[in-house]
């Protein structure tokens, strides 16, 4: 600062504007699904410049003290002294950034791909759920027969063009709408003009959309392509449906000649990704499976009524049903059991020798709750009258997601609803006639919730709602689950321990 104020201010502004100022401007919420330190790369450069100046300054101080003698020794001492800086940084941050033995990302990617049948399509929605899939396919050549369709990119013409070509072992998609109708800046949003209110063949809807004379004319003279019907009929090729494994023989008598998908009345426009999918379905011969993550995400064109639960994804099937919360709707229990026990791998996530950072916590307990998946599978097996398989799913959940690495209660991280999944597991254990397993899990969950309650009491009343929520979770567990299972004595024990804890605070 004394020798070069201009350079000092320039370096400071570089550090401030590319660091602290960006933090204030972006105002990112904590617990991002992946590290976003790259946003502050400029400030790292400025910090490195300061470290370099510091080395020169230390050399200058030592040289001045020794009156410019022994310059080589001075340089050596300054260099060794400055090595303590990266050593300190490593000591403080190594465990937080240690990725050794952590293979959870690629394991989840392979599980996603293995939830899809041969030569199938998998609809993904963002970069975080897509990049690991591309790695598994392109680097490890794993299940590259599956075509990844990312809705975040399906609004671009170049990505839709890629869908028309074979990639690796994945066959091209049969699309009929010409490029001129999905070029950049064209048909970003397609108005829905359903004047008749009748169900039309989906292929006819696409034909009208493609027709050069079928346009909406606005008062200012603008002409726009439009979508002609909310209700669309998709014929079902029963033979292909069975042959391609979209549904098994046990569902053969439930396959109709056609299905009707309906766009909600509250929806007035189609997005380009939705147009892409409707175009694909207009020529769909049911000869390759179509799977989706998160029940289709933002794709709101009536497909959610025709989804079969596949564990890590949902499959589009010609049988109407309605998945709801922990009740997953239509399930092929034999196929799901095979996937959960043979095809899906949980070795990486169940390891105890890797650092479970907040990205893994966020992923497996927040964005994509693995406990929810195991509980949903167990509920499906209970509903199908298969108690042995249901218990196996619950036990496997306990082995895979150890509470030491993946706690039951995550309300402090903002995911209080995660505690509902172990409560559902307790309910299932009681239903399966396994009260000891239910009580052991209930006690573990109670202990975790009590610790969170202790934390919230320290910040009361600021954390009043979180405090009340966790208390209510315990009472919900005792009254709606444990007492209903007939275990009043154990419920009283938990409630008394909570009351004693609160009175002691």
C-alpha positions as CSV (number, residue, x, y, z in Angstrom):
1,X,0.0,0.0,0.0
2,X,2.8,2.4,0.9
3,X,4.9,1.7,-2.3
4,X,2.1,1.3,-4.9
5,X,-1.3,2.5,-3.8
6,X,-2.7,2.3,-7.3
7,X,-1.7,-1.4,-7.7
8,X,-3.0,-2.1,-4.2
9,X,-6.4,-0.7,-5.0
10,X,-6.6,-2.5,-8.3
11,X,-5.8,-5.8,-6.7
12,X,-8.3,-5.1,-3.9
13,X,-11.0,-4.1,-6.3
14,X,-10.3,-7.3,-8.3
15,X,-10.7,-9.3,-5.1
16,X,-13.8,-7.5,-3.9
17,X,-15.7,-7.2,-7.2
18,X,-15.1,-10.9,-8.2
19,X,-15.6,-12.2,-4.6
20,X,-17.5,-10.5,-1.9
21,X,-19.5,-8.4,-4.4
22,X,-20.6,-11.5,-6.3
23,X,-21.6,-13.2,-3.1
24,X,-23.8,-10.2,-2.3
25,X,-25.2,-9.9,-5.8
26,X,-26.0,-13.6,-6.4
27,X,-27.1,-14.2,-2.8
28,X,-26.9,-17.9,-3.2
29,X,-28.8,-20.0,-0.7
30,X,-26.7,-22.5,1.3
31,X,-26.4,-26.1,0.4
32,X,-26.2,-25.8,-3.4
33,X,-26.5,-29.2,-5.1
34,X,-22.9,-28.8,-6.3
35,X,-19.9,-26.6,-5.5
36,X,-20.1,-23.2,-7.2
37,X,-16.8,-21.8,-6.2
38,X,-16.0,-21.2,-9.9
39,X,-18.1,-18.0,-9.6
40,X,-15.4,-16.5,-7.5
41,X,-12.4,-17.6,-9.6
42,X,-11.3,-13.9,-10.1
43,X,-11.0,-13.4,-6.3
44,X,-8.8,-16.5,-6.1
45,X,-6.5,-14.9,-8.7
46,X,-6.3,-11.7,-6.6
47,X,-5.6,-13.7,-3.4
48,X,-2.8,-15.6,-5.2
49,X,-1.3,-12.2,-6.3
50,X,-1.3,-11.1,-2.6
51,X,0.4,-14.4,-1.6
52,X,3.1,-13.7,-4.3
53,X,3.6,-10.2,-3.0
54,X,3.8,-11.6,0.6
55,X,6.7,-13.9,-0.4
56,X,8.5,-11.0,-2.0
57,X,7.9,-8.9,1.2
58,X,9.2,-11.6,3.5
59,X,12.3,-11.9,1.4
60,X,12.7,-8.1,1.5
61,X,12.4,-8.0,5.3
62,X,14.9,-10.8,5.9
63,X,17.3,-9.3,3.4
64,X,17.1,-5.9,5.0
65,X,17.7,-7.4,8.4
66,X,20.8,-9.2,7.2
67,X,21.9,-6.2,5.2
68,X,21.7,-7.9,1.8
69,X,24.1,-10.7,2.9
70,X,23.6,-14.4,2.2
71,X,20.9,-13.8,-0.5
72,X,20.6,-17.5,-1.4
73,X,20.0,-18.4,2.2
74,X,17.5,-15.6,2.6
75,X,15.6,-16.8,-0.5
76,X,15.6,-20.4,0.9
77,X,14.4,-19.3,4.3
78,X,11.6,-17.1,2.8
79,X,10.4,-19.9,0.6
80,X,10.4,-22.5,3.4
81,X,8.6,-20.0,5.7
82,X,5.9,-19.4,3.0
83,X,5.3,-23.1,2.6
84,X,3.4,-22.9,5.9
85,X,0.6,-21.0,4.1
86,X,-0.5,-23.9,1.7
87,X,0.3,-26.3,4.5
88,X,-2.2,-24.5,6.8
89,X,-4.8,-24.3,4.0
90,X,-4.4,-28.1,3.4
91,X,-4.7,-28.9,7.1
92,X,-7.9,-26.9,7.5
93,X,-9.6,-27.8,4.2
94,X,-8.3,-31.3,3.2
95,X,-11.1,-33.2,4.9
96,X,-13.8,-31.0,3.4
97,X,-12.4,-31.5,-0.2
98,X,-11.3,-35.1,0.1
99,X,-13.0,-37.1,-2.7
100,X,-11.1,-40.3,-2.2
101,X,-13.3,-43.4,-2.2
102,X,-16.3,-41.3,-3.3
103,X,-18.0,-42.8,-6.3
104,X,-21.6,-41.9,-5.5
105,X,-22.2,-39.7,-8.6
106,X,-21.4,-42.4,-11.2
107,X,-23.2,-45.0,-9.2
108,X,-26.4,-43.0,-9.2
109,X,-25.9,-42.4,-12.9
110,X,-25.6,-46.1,-13.6
111,X,-28.7,-46.7,-11.5
112,X,-30.6,-44.2,-13.5
113,X,-29.6,-45.9,-16.7
114,X,-30.3,-49.3,-15.4
115,X,-33.9,-48.3,-14.6
116,X,-34.5,-47.9,-18.3
117,X,-35.2,-50.8,-20.7
118,X,-33.1,-51.7,-23.8
119,X,-32.8,-48.9,-26.3
120,X,-35.0,-46.7,-24.2
121,X,-35.3,-42.9,-23.7
122,X,-34.6,-41.2,-20.4
123,X,-36.0,-37.7,-19.8
124,X,-33.8,-35.7,-17.5
125,X,-34.2,-32.0,-16.5
126,X,-31.0,-30.3,-15.6
127,X,-27.2,-30.5,-15.7
128,X,-26.8,-32.1,-12.3
129,X,-28.8,-35.1,-13.1
130,X,-27.4,-35.4,-16.7
131,X,-23.7,-34.9,-16.6
132,X,-23.0,-38.1,-14.6
133,X,-25.1,-40.0,-17.2
134,X,-23.1,-38.7,-20.0
135,X,-19.9,-39.6,-18.2
136,X,-21.1,-43.2,-17.7
137,X,-22.1,-43.5,-21.3
138,X,-19.2,-41.7,-23.0
139,X,-16.3,-42.6,-20.8
140,X,-17.2,-46.0,-19.4
141,X,-19.5,-47.0,-22.3
142,X,-22.1,-48.0,-19.8
143,X,-25.7,-48.4,-21.2
144,X,-25.0,-46.2,-24.2
145,X,-28.1,-47.7,-25.8
146,X,-30.2,-45.3,-23.7
147,X,-31.0,-41.9,-25.3
148,X,-30.7,-39.1,-22.8
149,X,-33.2,-36.3,-23.5
150,X,-32.5,-33.2,-21.4
151,X,-35.5,-30.9,-21.1
152,X,-33.1,-28.0,-20.3
153,X,-31.6,-28.4,-23.8
154,X,-34.7,-29.5,-25.7
155,X,-35.6,-25.8,-26.2
156,X,-32.6,-25.5,-28.6
157,X,-32.6,-26.4,-32.3
158,X,-29.2,-28.0,-32.3
159,X,-30.1,-30.4,-29.5
160,X,-33.3,-31.5,-31.2
161,X,-31.3,-32.1,-34.4
162,X,-29.1,-34.5,-32.4
163,X,-32.2,-36.5,-31.5
164,X,-32.6,-37.4,-35.2
165,X,-29.3,-39.2,-35.4
166,X,-28.0,-42.5,-33.9
167,X,-25.6,-41.9,-31.0
168,X,-23.4,-44.7,-29.8
169,X,-25.8,-47.7,-29.6
170,X,-28.9,-45.6,-29.3
171,X,-31.3,-45.5,-32.3
172,X,-32.5,-42.2,-33.7
173,X,-35.8,-40.7,-32.7
174,X,-38.6,-40.5,-35.3
175,X,-39.6,-36.9,-35.4
176,X,-41.9,-35.3,-38.0
177,X,-41.8,-31.6,-37.3
178,X,-39.4,-29.8,-39.6
179,X,-36.4,-27.8,-38.4
180,X,-38.0,-24.5,-39.6
181,X,-40.6,-24.8,-36.8
182,X,-38.2,-25.2,-33.9
183,X,-35.3,-23.0,-34.9
184,X,-34.0,-20.6,-32.3
185,X,-36.5,-17.9,-31.7
186,X,-39.3,-19.8,-33.4
187,X,-42.2,-21.4,-31.4
188,X,-40.5,-20.9,-28.0
189,X,-44.1,-20.9,-26.7
190,X,-47.0,-22.4,-28.6
191,X,-50.5,-21.2,-27.8
192,X,-53.2,-23.7,-27.2
193,X,-56.5,-23.0,-29.1
194,X,-58.9,-25.8,-28.3
195,X,-62.1,-24.5,-29.8
196,X,-63.9,-27.8,-30.1
197,X,-63.0,-29.4,-26.8
198,X,-62.8,-32.9,-28.5
199,X,-60.2,-35.5,-28.3
200,X,-58.1,-35.7,-31.5
201,X,-55.5,-38.2,-32.6
202,X,-52.1,-36.8,-31.5
203,X,-50.8,-37.4,-35.1
204,X,-53.6,-35.2,-36.4
205,X,-52.7,-32.4,-33.9
206,X,-49.1,-32.5,-35.2
207,X,-50.4,-32.5,-38.8
208,X,-52.4,-29.3,-38.1
209,X,-49.4,-27.7,-36.4
210,X,-47.1,-28.4,-39.4
211,X,-49.6,-27.2,-42.0
212,X,-48.5,-23.9,-43.5
213,X,-52.0,-22.5,-43.6
214,X,-52.9,-23.4,-40.0
215,X,-52.0,-20.2,-38.2
216,X,-53.3,-17.9,-35.6
217,X,-53.6,-14.4,-36.9
218,X,-53.3,-11.5,-34.4
219,X,-54.7,-8.0,-34.8
220,X,-51.3,-6.6,-35.6
221,X,-51.0,-9.1,-38.5
222,X,-48.6,-11.6,-36.8
223,X,-49.1,-15.2,-37.6
224,X,-48.3,-18.0,-35.2
225,X,-48.4,-21.8,-35.2
226,X,-50.7,-23.2,-32.5
227,X,-51.8,-26.4,-30.9
228,X,-55.3,-27.5,-31.8
229,X,-56.5,-29.7,-28.9
230,X,-56.0,-30.4,-25.2
231,X,-57.2,-34.0,-25.4
232,X,-55.0,-36.2,-27.6
233,X,-55.4,-39.9,-28.5
234,X,-52.4,-42.1,-28.7
235,X,-53.0,-45.5,-30.3
236,X,-51.3,-48.4,-28.5
237,X,-49.4,-51.2,-30.3
238,X,-50.1,-54.0,-27.9
239,X,-47.7,-56.4,-29.5
240,X,-44.7,-54.0,-29.4
241,X,-45.7,-53.0,-25.9
242,X,-45.2,-56.5,-24.7
243,X,-42.2,-57.3,-27.0
244,X,-40.2,-54.3,-25.9
245,X,-40.8,-54.9,-22.2
246,X,-42.7,-51.7,-21.6
247,X,-45.2,-53.9,-19.7
248,X,-45.0,-57.5,-18.8
249,X,-47.4,-60.3,-19.7
250,X,-49.2,-60.0,-16.3
251,X,-50.6,-56.6,-17.5
252,X,-51.5,-57.8,-21.0
253,X,-55.2,-57.8,-20.3
254,X,-55.1,-54.2,-19.1
255,X,-53.6,-52.7,-22.3
256,X,-56.2,-50.7,-24.1
257,X,-56.3,-50.0,-27.8
258,X,-55.5,-46.3,-27.2
259,X,-55.0,-43.8,-24.4
260,X,-56.0,-40.2,-24.0
261,X,-53.6,-37.6,-22.5
262,X,-54.9,-34.2,-21.5
263,X,-53.3,-30.9,-21.2
264,X,-54.6,-29.1,-18.0
265,X,-57.1,-26.3,-18.7
266,X,-55.0,-23.9,-16.6
267,X,-52.2,-24.3,-19.2
268,X,-52.4,-21.9,-22.2
269,X,-49.1,-22.6,-23.9
270,X,-46.8,-25.5,-24.8
271,X,-43.0,-25.2,-24.3
272,X,-40.6,-26.4,-27.0
273,X,-39.6,-29.4,-24.9
274,X,-43.2,-30.4,-24.6
275,X,-43.7,-29.9,-28.3
276,X,-40.7,-32.2,-28.9
277,X,-42.2,-35.0,-26.7
278,X,-45.6,-34.7,-28.3
279,X,-44.0,-34.9,-31.8
280,X,-42.2,-38.1,-30.7
281,X,-45.4,-39.6,-29.2
282,X,-47.3,-38.8,-32.4
283,X,-45.4,-41.5,-34.2
284,X,-44.7,-43.7,-31.2
285,X,-44.9,-47.4,-31.9
286,X,-44.4,-48.5,-28.3
287,X,-41.2,-50.2,-29.5
288,X,-38.8,-48.6,-27.0
289,X,-39.3,-47.6,-23.3
290,X,-39.8,-44.0,-22.3
291,X,-38.7,-43.2,-18.8
292,X,-38.7,-39.9,-16.9
293,X,-37.0,-38.5,-13.8
294,X,-39.3,-36.8,-11.2
295,X,-42.4,-37.9,-13.0
296,X,-41.6,-35.7,-16.0
297,X,-40.7,-32.6,-14.0
298,X,-42.1,-29.5,-15.8
299,X,-43.5,-31.5,-18.7
300,X,-47.2,-30.9,-18.0
301,X,-49.0,-32.6,-20.9
302,X,-50.9,-35.3,-19.1
303,X,-48.3,-38.1,-19.0
304,X,-48.3,-38.3,-15.2
305,X,-51.5,-40.4,-15.3
306,X,-49.6,-43.1,-17.2
307,X,-46.5,-43.7,-15.2
308,X,-45.2,-46.9,-13.7
309,X,-42.7,-46.7,-10.8
310,X,-39.3,-48.1,-11.7
311,X,-37.3,-47.1,-8.6
312,X,-34.9,-44.4,-9.9
313,X,-37.4,-43.3,-12.7
314,X,-40.9,-43.6,-13.9
315,X,-41.9,-45.4,-17.1
316,X,-44.6,-44.3,-19.5
317,X,-47.1,-47.1,-19.9
318,X,-50.5,-47.4,-21.6
319,X,-52.3,-48.2,-18.3
320,X,-53.9,-45.3,-16.4
321,X,-53.0,-44.8,-12.8
322,X,-52.1,-41.9,-10.5
323,X,-48.9,-42.0,-8.3
324,X,-49.3,-40.1,-5.1
325,X,-46.7,-39.3,-2.5
326,X,-45.4,-42.5,-0.9
327,X,-48.1,-44.5,-2.8
328,X,-46.3,-45.0,-6.2
329,X,-49.3,-46.2,-8.2
330,X,-48.8,-48.9,-10.8
331,X,-45.8,-51.2,-10.0
332,X,-44.5,-54.4,-11.6
333,X,-43.4,-55.8,-8.3
334,X,-41.3,-58.6,-9.8
335,X,-39.4,-56.2,-12.0
336,X,-39.0,-53.6,-9.2
337,X,-37.7,-56.3,-6.9
338,X,-35.2,-57.4,-9.5
339,X,-34.0,-53.8,-10.0
340,X,-33.7,-53.0,-6.3
341,X,-31.8,-56.2,-5.5
342,X,-29.8,-57.0,-8.7
343,X,-29.6,-54.1,-11.1
344,X,-29.3,-51.2,-8.8
345,X,-26.0,-50.8,-6.9
346,X,-25.6,-49.1,-3.6
347,X,-22.0,-50.0,-2.7
348,X,-20.6,-46.5,-3.1
349,X,-23.3,-44.7,-1.0
350,X,-23.1,-47.3,1.8
351,X,-19.3,-47.1,2.2
352,X,-18.0,-45.6,5.4
353,X,-14.6,-44.5,4.2
354,X,-15.5,-41.4,2.3
355,X,-16.3,-37.8,3.2
356,X,-20.1,-37.3,3.0
357,X,-20.1,-33.6,2.1
358,X,-23.2,-31.5,1.9
359,X,-23.5,-32.2,-1.9
360,X,-24.0,-35.9,-1.1
361,X,-26.3,-35.0,1.8
362,X,-28.3,-32.7,-0.4
363,X,-28.6,-35.2,-3.2
364,X,-29.5,-38.4,-1.3
365,X,-31.6,-36.8,1.4
366,X,-33.0,-33.7,-0.4
367,X,-33.2,-33.7,-4.2
368,X,-33.5,-37.5,-4.6
369,X,-34.3,-39.1,-1.3
370,X,-33.1,-42.7,-1.3
371,X,-35.1,-43.4,1.8
372,X,-38.2,-42.4,0.0
373,X,-37.3,-44.8,-2.8
374,X,-36.9,-47.8,-0.4
375,X,-40.1,-46.8,1.5
376,X,-42.0,-46.5,-1.7
377,X,-40.8,-50.0,-2.8
378,X,-41.7,-51.4,0.6
379,X,-45.2,-49.9,0.4
380,X,-45.7,-51.4,-3.1
381,X,-44.7,-54.8,-1.9
382,X,-47.0,-54.6,1.2
383,X,-49.9,-53.5,-1.1
384,X,-49.1,-56.5,-3.3
385,X,-49.1,-58.9,-0.4
386,X,-45.4,-59.6,-0.4
387,X,-44.3,-58.9,3.2
388,X,-40.9,-60.7,2.8
389,X,-39.8,-58.4,0.0
390,X,-41.1,-55.3,1.9
391,X,-39.1,-56.2,5.0
392,X,-36.0,-56.8,2.8
393,X,-36.4,-53.3,1.4
394,X,-36.6,-51.7,4.8
395,X,-33.6,-53.6,6.1
396,X,-31.6,-52.8,3.1
397,X,-32.4,-49.1,3.5
398,X,-30.9,-49.3,7.0
399,X,-27.8,-50.9,5.7
400,X,-27.3,-48.5,2.7
401,X,-28.2,-45.2,4.4
402,X,-26.5,-45.4,7.8
403,X,-27.8,-42.6,10.1
404,X,-24.2,-41.7,11.1
405,X,-23.5,-40.6,7.5
406,X,-27.1,-39.8,6.4
407,X,-29.1,-38.7,9.5
408,X,-32.9,-39.3,9.8
409,X,-33.6,-35.7,10.8
410,X,-32.3,-33.0,8.5
411,X,-34.5,-30.1,9.6
412,X,-31.4,-28.0,10.5
413,X,-30.5,-28.2,6.8
414,X,-34.0,-27.2,5.7
415,X,-35.3,-30.7,4.9
416,X,-37.6,-31.4,7.8
417,X,-39.8,-33.6,5.7
418,X,-37.1,-36.3,5.5
419,X,-38.0,-37.4,9.0
420,X,-41.4,-38.6,7.5
421,X,-39.6,-41.4,5.7
422,X,-38.3,-43.2,8.8
423,X,-41.7,-42.6,10.4
424,X,-43.2,-44.4,7.4
425,X,-40.6,-47.2,7.9
426,X,-41.7,-47.5,11.5
427,X,-45.3,-47.9,10.4
428,X,-44.3,-50.5,7.8
429,X,-42.3,-52.5,10.4
430,X,-45.3,-52.6,12.7
431,X,-47.5,-53.6,9.8
432,X,-45.1,-56.5,9.0
433,X,-45.2,-57.8,12.5
434,X,-41.7,-56.6,13.4
435,X,-42.2,-54.4,16.5
436,X,-38.7,-54.7,17.7
437,X,-37.3,-53.2,14.5
438,X,-39.9,-50.5,14.6
439,X,-39.1,-49.6,18.2
440,X,-35.4,-49.5,17.6
441,X,-35.8,-47.1,14.6
442,X,-38.3,-45.0,16.5
443,X,-35.9,-44.6,19.4
444,X,-33.1,-43.6,17.0
445,X,-35.3,-41.0,15.3
446,X,-36.5,-39.7,18.6
447,X,-32.9,-39.1,19.8
448,X,-32.1,-37.2,16.6
449,X,-35.2,-35.1,16.8
450,X,-34.6,-34.3,20.4
451,X,-31.1,-33.1,19.6
452,X,-32.5,-30.8,17.0
453,X,-35.1,-29.5,19.5
454,X,-32.2,-28.8,21.9
455,X,-30.5,-26.7,19.1
456,X,-33.7,-24.8,18.3
457,X,-34.3,-24.0,22.0
458,X,-30.9,-22.2,22.0
459,X,-32.2,-19.9,19.3
460,X,-35.8,-19.6,20.5
461,X,-38.0,-17.7,19.5
462,X,-36.1,-17.2,16.2
463,X,-36.5,-20.9,15.5
464,X,-39.9,-21.3,17.0
465,X,-41.5,-22.9,13.9
466,X,-38.7,-25.4,13.6
467,X,-38.9,-26.3,17.3
468,X,-42.6,-26.8,17.0
469,X,-42.3,-28.8,13.8
470,X,-39.9,-31.3,15.4
471,X,-42.0,-31.7,18.5
472,X,-45.0,-32.3,16.3
473,X,-43.1,-35.0,14.4
474,X,-42.5,-36.9,17.6
475,X,-46.2,-36.6,18.6
476,X,-47.2,-37.6,15.1
477,X,-45.0,-40.7,15.3
478,X,-46.4,-41.7,18.7
479,X,-50.1,-41.0,18.0
480,X,-50.6,-41.8,14.3
481,X,-48.1,-44.7,14.1
482,X,-47.1,-46.3,17.3
483,X,-50.4,-46.0,19.2
484,X,-52.3,-47.1,16.1
485,X,-50.1,-50.2,16.0
486,X,-51.2,-50.9,19.6
487,X,-47.9,-50.1,21.3
488,X,-49.3,-47.6,23.8
489,X,-46.7,-48.3,26.4
490,X,-43.8,-47.4,24.1
491,X,-45.6,-44.3,22.9
492,X,-46.1,-43.2,26.5
493,X,-42.4,-43.8,27.1
494,X,-41.3,-41.5,24.2
495,X,-43.8,-38.8,25.1
496,X,-42.7,-38.8,28.8
497,X,-39.0,-38.6,27.8
498,X,-39.8,-35.6,25.6
499,X,-41.8,-33.9,28.3
500,X,-39.0,-34.5,30.8
501,X,-36.5,-33.1,28.4
502,X,-38.5,-29.9,27.7
503,X,-39.3,-29.3,31.4
504,X,-35.5,-29.5,32.2
505,X,-34.6,-26.8,29.7
